[in-house]
Amino acid sequence: MKQFLMTVAGVFVGLVLFLVGVPFILIVLAAGAARPAPVAANSVVQLDLRGGLSDQDSQSPFAAFGGGGQSVMGVIEVLRRAETDDKVKAVFVRLPEGGIAPASADELSQAFKHFRSVGKKPIFAHSQGLYPSGMSTSTYRLGMAASEFWMQPDSSLQAVGVASETMFYKRLFDKYGVKADFEQRYEYKNAVNPYLNSDFTPAHREATLSWMGSVYTSALTAAAKDRNLDPARLIKAIEAGPYSAQQARGLGLIDKVGQVKEAQDAMLARAGKGAKLIEFSDYASRSKKDLPKTGAAIAVIGAEGPIVTGTAGQASPFANDSTIHSDETAKAIYDAIEDKDVKAIVLRVSSPGGSDTASEQILAAVRAAKAAGKPVVVSMGTYAASGGYWISSQASAIVAQPSTLTGSIGVFGGKFALGEALSRFGVDTRQVTVGGDYAGAFGTGQEFTADQRARFSAWMDHIYAGFITRVAEGRKLPVERVREIAKGRVWTGAQAKDLGLVDQLGGFYDAVDKAKALANLKGDVRLKKIGGPKSPFDALEKALGVSSTSMRTVAAAAWILGDPRSEAILDEMAKTRLRSQGASVLADTPTY
């Protein structure tokens, strides 16, 4: 019956496509087949960072249609192309007014300096103001990595420090009868602290101030080093602000004061006669090169977002939020193992963690790659904490940025008991179970019983002990030493390097160099991306469980006719399904 209805629908939609859709599709295909205009001589590539940055390109098969935004990995790859492109004479950067993820600023700053040194080309950065929103000192650090740092007249330089604000809900919960019933391993595993307390615990405050201080000092020390300034004097001057752009220029905190147009004109004048601006996305699409298909390669596998079990096909194909699906990430690693051209793997990780079982599935694939004689080097992005560190812990080598947030070797789990709160509104929660007492442990009506808590606590201990063992084995550290530095505490990459949790400070291309060295590869080695988004039709086909031909027909109907039934199906697909209750290896993450 289903197939018959789909066939009838296909015939109907086919007629519509023939009369209306085919001309439209032919126009689109013709436009897509047309080669983009070549890059003009004396081009200045304009990179606008004000729209935000992910660490990696979106995994959504529809990202190209929805404007998925820029990624750090995409930017540094294109800058590597531009630095040796004779047609590109310079880069002009628009800085955001607020903060940028510190590790992203580290990675981009390194890319800026590489562009300037290898390409012998300038980069101008322009700001319309820096305000105390998130890690604005990291944005300032990025501006200082440019050849010239401009600010708009009378704009404000307020990057005077770093602040982090946390809302605590315990008093609210107490007022309305909500019971937050959680177990933590251990005192620094602070992701659920806002539900359990009304203020920072001593450990929570200590750990937060520690990583914030490390990020802040790292950013301004690097900015001072880039400009041959004394770090202590720069920090003192920054902290005495805020300043107007003119005051900042007088103190030597920036290079020039001028409107965006003035800075652009100055850049174009330096680029040469007839120089023109080209948007970064346009340059990226016009400058793509055909890479060799054979020969020794290093596989590049991306992993960004929370770590969950399953595949992306179980989620909405239209979602732009990044998620690490363990089946797909593990498969990408196994595919790299089977690929005879691949001699080593660089696993790019930017994740605050997630499911312990999903993390273990990916780690098992990492171990398999090493056993097959293919070194795995982890390149850490913004985060590689908790489950993000779990999947990294037994790599052949770990490379992190000084400001990467990593570690958080710990576990938490539990539930909210809502019975008392709901009863105040006339809602009574009653539970029936069959089997052992633990069957009802995660019911929302009441807190754990003493027996349930004992069993759940034992399970938390088991997961924590397993995490410790994996780290000890991977990092070749005594178990007791790992226990000392674990306890759920977040460290920056710089701190983790001193503790032996990472091997080297640096960015993605440093990780590539490390992989080449471990695999005994010489000279230029091609990078082969494995995994990534499926085609739009493949994603919809898998999501809806119909044939590829039928899927194309239905999709075309939805796009052309705006079929409300198709839209309803897609809305249903977009709903988030609940994951299993219990343990989570997830780190608390700040907002930048």
LOKE-467039 format. One record per residue (C-alpha): x, y, z; residue in one letter. Coordinates in steps of 0.25 Angstrom, whole numbers, plus 5000, padded with zeros to 4 digits. Each point is the difference from the previous one (the first is absolute). Example, Ala and Ser with C-alpha at 12.3 -4.5 7.8 and 13.67 -1.06 7.14 Angstrom:
<recs>
504949825031A 500650144998S 
</recs>
This chain:
<recs>
500050005000M 501150105004K 500749974987Q 498850024992F 499750135006L 501450044998M 499949964985T 498750084998V 500650125007A 501349984991G 499150014987V 499350125005F 501250075004V 500749964987G 499050074992L 500250135008V 501549994999L 499949984985F 499250134999L 500550095011V 501249935006G 500949964989V 500350144994P 500350045014F 501049885002I 500750024987L 500350145003I 500549965014V 500949894994L 500550104989A 500450105011A 500749895008G 500749954988A 500650144996A 501450025005R 500250115010P 500750124995A 501549995002P 500650085012V 500550144995A 501450055001A 500350085012N 498949955008S 499850035015V 499249895007V 499050055010Q 499749915012L 498950045009D 500049935013L 498850085006R 499049894997G 500649905009G 500949874998L 499849865002S 501349915001D 499749914988Q 499150014988D 498549965002S 499749864999Q 498650034995S 499749964986P 499250134998F 501150095006A 500350064986A 498550044998F 499850065014G 501350085002G 500749915010G 501050105003G 501550005001Q 500949915007S 501450015006V 500549884992M 499450064987G 500750135002V 501449955003I 499949904988E 499650124990V 501150095006L 501049894997R 499550014986R 500150154999A 501450015006E 500649944987T 499050064990D 500750114992D 498650064998K 499850035014V 500750115006K 499450025014A 498949965009V 499150105007F 499349955013V 498750055007R 500149975015L 498849975008P 499650105011E 499949895011G 500849885004G 500549894991I 500449865005A 501450015006P 500549874992A 499450054987S 500750135002A 501349925003D 499849924987E 499650124991L 501250085006S 501049894996Q 499350004986A 500250164999F 501449995004K 500349884990H 499350084989F 500950125003R 501349935001S 499849894989V 499350094990G 500750135004K 498650074999K 499350095010P 498849985008I 499250125005F 499049985011A 498950105003H 499150015012S 498750095003Q 500249985014G 500449895010L 499049995012Y 500149915013P 499149894994S 500649865001G 501549994997M 500250134994S 501550005004T 500149884990S 499450094989T 501150105004Y 501149904999R 499549964986L 500050154995G 501550015006M 500449884991A 499750094987A 501050094993S 499150125004E 498950015011F 499050114996W 498850055009M 498950094996Q 500150145005P 499350025014D 499749855001S 500449935013S 501149915004L 499449935013Q 500749875000A 500550025014V 499849865005G 499249885000V 498749975008A 499149885001S 498650005006E 499349885005T 498549995004M 499749905012F 498749945001Y 500049945014K 499150105007R 499050004989L 500049855000F 499850005015D 498850104999K 499349914990Y 500449875005G 500949954989V 501149905005K 501350004992A 500549865003D 501449984994F 501349935002E 501350064996Q 501449954999R 500650085005Y 500050145007E 500450074987Y 498949944991K 499250125000N 499049994989A 498949975010V 500450105011N 499050114996P 498949905003Y 500649955014L 500550135006N 499750155001S 501550054998D 501349954995F 500649885008T 501550035004P 500449904989A 499150054990H 500550145002R 501549965000E 499849924987A 499350114993T 501050115004L 501149914997S 499649984985W 499550144998M 501350055006G 500849914990S 499250044988V 500150155004Y 501550005002T 500349914988S 499250104991A 500750135004L 501449935001T 499849954986A 499650144996A 501250075006A 500949904994K 499450024986D 500450155002R 501349995007N 499350065013L 500249985014D 498949915005P 499950065014A 499950144994R 498949964990L 499249935010I 500150125009K 499650094989A 498849924996I 499549985014E 500050155002A 498950024989G 499050024994P 500650094989Y 499550074987S 500749964987A 500850135001Q 500449975014Q 500449864996A 500850054989R 500850105008G 500349895010L 500549914989G 498949895002L 499650014986I 500750054987D 499050094993K 498650075001V 499150014988G 498749964994Q 499849874994V 500150064986K 501350075004E 500649875004A 499549934988Q 500650114991D 501350005007A 500149854998M 499650014985L 501050104998A 501149915005R 499549894992A 500350074987G 499350074988K 498649954997G 499949925013A 498649955004K 499449945012L 499549864999I 499149945010E 500649885007F 498949904996S 500250044986D 501449985000Y 499949875007A 499149954989S 500850064988R 501449955005S 499749855002K 501049914995K 499949864995D 500849915009L 500749874997P 499149885001K 501149905003T 501349995008G 500350015015A 499050085008A 499750045014I 498549985003A 499350125007V 498849965008I 499150115007G 499349995013A 499350125005E 498950015010G 499349915011P 500349854999I 498849914998V 499849864995T 499449974987G 500050074987T 499750144994A 498849934993G 499349995013Q 499950155001A 499550114991S 500850024987P 499750145001F 500650035014A 501350084999N 500449975014D 501349925000S 499949865007T 501049885000I 499349884997H 500849885005S 499649904989D 500450104989E 501350055007T 500449865003A 499749964985K 500850114995A 501249955008I 499849864995Y 499950044986D 501350075002A 500649875005I 499549934987E 500550114991D 501449954995K 500450144996D 499850055014V 501350005009K 499550085012A 498850065005I 499750145006V 498850005009L 499550155002R 499250005013V 499250125005S 499049945010S 499650025015P 499749855001G 498749925001G 499749855001S 501049915006D 499649894991T 500050084987A 501450055005S 500549865002E 499549964986Q 500950114994I 501249975009L 499949854996A 500250044985A 501250095004V 500649885006R 499749924988A 500750104991A 501350005008K 499949845001A 500050014984A 501350085000G 499350134997K 500350115010P 498950095005V 500350145004V 498950085007V 499950154997S 499250075011M 499150124996G 499250085009T 499749895010Y 500449855002A 499549985014A 499449885007S 499549914989G 500850094990G 501249965008Y 499549865001W 500149984985I 501350075000S 500749935011S 500749884993Q 500450074987A 501449994996S 500250155003A 499150125004I 500250144995V 499250115007A 499950155000Q 500550075012P 498650055002S 499349864997T 499149965012L 500349855002T 500149905011G 498750005009S 500349855002I 498849975008G 498549955000V 498750055005F 498549954999G 498750005007G 498650064998K 499050115004F 499049955010A 498750084997L 498949935008G 499950105011E 500150124990A 498949944991L 499149975012S 499950145003R 499350024987F 499149885001G 500849904993V 500349875007D 501149914995T 499849855002R 501049894996Q 499849854998V 501249914997T 500349854997V 501349945004G 501050065010G 500050125008D 501050074990Y 499049994989A 499350135005G 501250075003A 499950114990F 498550035002G 499850155002T 499049995012G 501049985011Q 501550005003E 500849885000F 499849905011T 501249965009A 500149874992D 499950074986Q 501050115004R 501049895005A 499949934987R 500050124991F 501250055008S 500849874998A 499750024985W 500650145000M 501249955007D 500149894989H 500050104989I 501050095007Y 500949895002A 500049964986G 500250144995F 501250015009I 500649874995T 499950044986R 500750135002V 501149945008A 500249894989E 500050114989G 500850105007R 501049905006K 499750065014L 499849935013P 498649985004V 500150085013E 500650114992R 498850014991V 499149995012R 500750135006E 499850084987I 498749954996A 498850025010K 499250064989G 500950124999R 500150084987V 501450054995W 500550094989T 500949944990G 501250075006A 499749945014Q 499749864994A 501350004993K 500750025013D 499249895006L 500349904989G 498650004995L 500450054986V 501349994993D 500250134992Q 499450144999L 499650044986G 498950004989G 499549904990F 501250014990Y 500949975012D 499249885002A 500249964985V 501550025001D 499949915013K 499349894992A 500950014988K 501249985010A 499449885007L 499649944986A 501450034995N 499550084988L 500850104993K 499750124992G 498650054996D 498949905004V 498650014996R 498950025010L 498849914998K 498750035007K 499249885004I 498650015005G 499250125000G 498650044995P 499249914990K 499350064988S 498750065003P 499249894992F 500849895008D 499750065013A 498550024997L 499949854995E 500649955012K 499250085009A 498649974994L 500449864996G 499550004986V 500749974987S 500950114994S 499150024988T 498850025008S 500850095010M 500450094988R 498650014996T 499450035013V 501150105003A 499850074987A 498550015003A 500350065014A 501050104994W 499150054988I 498649995006L 500350025015G 499249875003D 499550025015P 500049855002R 501549994996S 500350125009E 499349935011A 500849874998I 501350095000L 499550075013D 499849875007E 501449954996M 500650135006A 499549975014K 501049955009T 499949865005R 500349975015L 501349935003R 500249905010S 500150045015Q 501249985009G 501550044999A 500650114991S 501450044998V 499750144996L 500750125005A 499450145003D 500450094989T 500050165001P 499350094990T 501050084991Y 
</recs>
